[in-house]
Amino acid sequence: MIKSTWIFSFIVISFTCGLAIAEEKTPSEFDVCINKAKSETKERRCLLKEKERLDTILRGYYGKALTHLEDDEGRKTKLIQAQRAWEEFVNVDCEINNRQSKNKFKLKSLCQIQNIKKRIAIFDFRISSEFGSDE
């Protein structure tokens, strides 16, 4: 039952992410920044700014999830372990997938950005479906 719930969650999140991407008609601040960047230094600034923005959002969701689990120490501990494992996975995965690239920083950063967006979507889905929306 738990396995099917995870599979269903993954399908819903994948579909939701696909819809969000399809609906995004105006370029984001990040897209504008990257498109305007005329040097590698400016491009790096755009990438770092976007990662920082997304990290802030992710920390908010993570904190919210931990708050919801205050009364369930076992699940809270597992969430902390899962988040640490996810962070390690992203660091290693994004590092090994661009070994041969000329612009390792850019590709690694883009990989991290995409993974953070996916993690945010997972937290958003779980918090809204399991705990209800506070907003």
N, C-alpha and C positions, 0 to 999 in steps of 0.2 A: 504494500500500500504506500509506504513512504517513497519507494523508488518511483512509482507511477506519479506521485505528487510532484517529485522533483522533475520528472520528464515533462509533465504538464506545465509546471512553472517555467521551465526552459523554453517550451514552445510559445507560451504566452508572452514571455519577455522578448523573445526573438521577433515575434510578430509585432509587438508594441514598438520595439526599437526600429523595425523596418517602416512602420507607419510614421513614426516621428521623423525619420530621415526623409521619407517621401513628402511629408507635409512642410518641411523646412524650405521655404521658397526664398526667403531673404538671407543673404550671407550673414553669418555670425560675425561678431567683432573679431574673433580669431581668424576667420577666413579673410576678412578685409585686411587685417594686419599682415598675414602671410603673403597675400597677393601684392601688397604694397612694398614689402621688404625687398630692398635692392642689394642687400649684402647679407652674408652669412651671420654677421653679428646681429643685425636687426631681426633676422629670421629666428635666431636663438632666443632673443627677447620675447618674441611672439609665442614661441613654444613654451618657454618658462612661465610666462604670464598665464597661458591657458592651463598648464599643468597646476599651477598654484590655485587658480580659480576652481578647477575641478576637484583638487584635493580638499579645498575648503568645504565644498558641497558634500563630498564623500565623508569627511569627518563629521559633518552635521548629521548625516543619516546614520553613521556608525554610532555616534553618541546617543541618538534617538533610540536606536535598537537596543543599546546597552541599558538605557533607562527603562525601556519596556520589560527588560529581563531582570531587573533588580531583585525580584522575588524568586527567581529561579537560577540559583547559583550554578547549577550544572550546565544549563543551556548558555548562560552568560560566559562561562569558562570556554565552552566549545566555540562560541562566536569569536571570542578573543583569539583562540587558536586558529580558527578558520581565517580570520583577517590577516594574521601574521603569515600563515601559509600562502594566502592569496598574494600578499605583497612580495614574498620571496619568489613565488611562481612568476609574477609579472616581471620582476627584475631579471631573473634568469632567462625567461622566454624572450623578452625583448632584446636581451644582450646576444643570445645565440642566433636569433633570426636575421641579424644584419651584419654578421662577421665580415663578409666580403664587400660591404658597401663602402663607397667613398665618403659618404656623409653619415657616419655612424650616429652622431648626436641627433640629427634630424629624424632618422628612421626609428631610433630607440625612443625618442620623445613622442613621435606619432603613435608608436605601438603602445606606449604607456598611456597616452591620452585616450586611445580607443578602449583599452582595458578598464581605465577608470570610469569611462562613460558606461560601460557594460555593468560594472560593479554598482554604480549609482542606480541603474535601472533595476538591478536585482534587489537592492535595499529598498528602493521605492515600492516595488511590487510587494515584497514581503511585509513591509511595515503597513502598507495600506490594506493588504488582504488579511494579515494576521491580527493586527492591532487596531485597525480602523484609522481613518485619517483624523488628525488633530486640527486640520486646517479647515 
